[in-house]
């Protein structure tokens, strides 16, 4: 009967650690991809619904955009709404 040496145990531990981290990283990447896809799908559905109701689809798009999106800032300025710049509370 053969017993594992210290080196073999260390190698097995490192192999398990690498496999575990690979699974965690892969799960994270897949989760972010699914989240992004669902977010864009929801936005597309809301834009389509807004178009059917007569609401400007660009305003719906801008409700999902980041605060520094150039298209939405320009849209806001041309429609008389000055974009607010968030400031830290004192």
C-alpha positions in Angstrom: 0.0 0.0 0.0 1.4 3.3 -1.0 0.9 6.5 1.0 0.9 10.0 -0.5 4.0 12.0 0.0 3.9 15.6 1.1 4.7 16.7 -2.4 1.8 14.7 -3.9 -0.6 16.1 -1.3 0.6 19.7 -2.0 0.1 19.1 -5.7 -3.4 17.8 -5.2 -4.3 20.8 -3.0 -2.9 23.2 -5.6 -4.9 21.4 -8.4 -8.1 21.6 -6.4 -7.5 25.3 -5.6 -6.9 26.1 -9.3 -10.1 24.1 -10.3 -12.1 25.9 -7.6 -11.0 29.4 -8.7 -11.6 28.5 -12.4 -15.2 27.5 -11.6 -15.7 30.7 -9.5 -14.4 32.9 -12.2 -16.3 31.2 -15.0 -19.5 31.4 -12.9 -19.0 35.1 -12.4 -18.4 35.8 -16.1 -21.5 33.8 -17.0 -23.6 35.6 -14.4 -22.5 39.0 -15.7 -23.3 38.0 -19.3 -26.8 36.8 -18.3 -27.4 40.0 -16.3 -26.3 42.2 -19.2 -28.5 40.3 -21.7 -31.6 40.4 -19.4 -31.0 44.2 -18.8 -30.8 44.9 -22.5 -33.8 42.7 -23.3 -35.9 44.5 -20.6 -34.8 47.9 -22.1 -35.8 46.8 -25.6 -39.2 45.6 -24.3 -39.8 48.9 -22.5 -38.7 51.0 -25.6 -41.1 49.0 -27.7 -44.0 49.5 -25.2 -43.2 53.2 -25.1 -43.3 53.5 -28.9 -46.7 51.8 -28.9 -48.0 54.3 -26.3 -46.5 57.3 -28.1 -43.7 58.0 -25.6 -40.4 59.1 -27.0 -38.2 56.0 -27.1 -35.0 58.0 -26.5 -36.3 59.2 -23.2 -36.9 55.5 -22.2 -33.4 54.7 -23.3 -32.0 57.5 -21.3 -33.7 56.2 -18.2 -31.4 53.2 -18.4 -28.2 55.1 -19.4 -25.3 56.2 -17.2 -25.3 59.8 -16.0 -22.5 60.7 -18.3 -24.0 59.3 -21.5 -23.4 62.0 -24.2 -26.6 61.2 -26.2 -28.8 61.5 -23.1 -27.1 64.7 -21.9 -27.7 66.2 -25.4 -31.3 65.0 -25.4 -31.9 66.5 -21.9 -30.4 69.8 -22.9 -32.4 70.1 -26.1 -35.6 69.3 -24.2 -35.0 72.1 -21.6 -34.0 69.8 -18.8 -30.6 70.7 -17.5 -28.8 67.5 -16.4 -28.1 67.4 -12.7 -24.6 66.7 -11.5 -24.6 64.7 -8.4 -22.6 66.2 -5.6 -21.4 64.7 -2.4 -23.3 65.7 0.7 -21.4 67.8 3.2 
